[in-house]
């Protein structure tokens, strides 16, 4: 009788553990998507509000977009990303969240110029297209049984290449190179969306017993997906956006 009980006790315990992990993973990923969505919303609201203020006040528009401050606005989001990436182990969970919200707000300042370049309708339509593509790609990354870890180094090399090409085109002002950058950039960040989703999912299995790390990792996961989404949106906008 004892042997009978032992025979079935271990599979039952394993099943309960697996169910607990699945439930924890779903909760974790929901938290990641909630942070990411809220960050995108904050960025959008900030970008639109600042563009409206700039439109109504030419002096403010001149300071934001035609003075050296524009370079600060362009580079400030990168500073926040570096703080989160290299200081994550020193930051508390609450501090990590605060830096993320500050980053999303500053990103809104940086992106506000798009409302002065493109029509509101085309921006909204591009946002919807991006949201649909992102959802499909992230769902693929979450559900696929294929190991996407091999994509990582290739995609990171693609990002580095895009940065170098963008800096080069800053001086060349080549329409053909700008088009190539947009096409390649869209493909790279589409791949990163699926890759990052799977990576975030897999990381949970290693940190799930550390509540503090789970809280911080959910913000970092949201940051990765946020950057994938925003970059996809910007590259798509270069194709789909109608200029004012």
Buried (B, 14 or more C-beta within 10 A) or exposed (E): EEEEEEEEEEEEEEEEEEEEEEEBBEEBBEBBBEBBBBBBEBBBEBBBBBBEEBEEEEEEBEBBBEEEEBEBBEEBBEEBBEBBEEEBEEBEBEBBBEBBBBBBBBBBBBBBBBBBEBEEEBBEBBBEBBBEBBEEBBEBBBEEEEEBEEBBEEBEEBBEBBEEBEEEBEEEEEEEBBEBBBEBBBBBBBBBBBBBBBBBBEBBEEBBEEEEBBBBBBBBBBBBBBBBBBBBBBBBBBEBBBEE
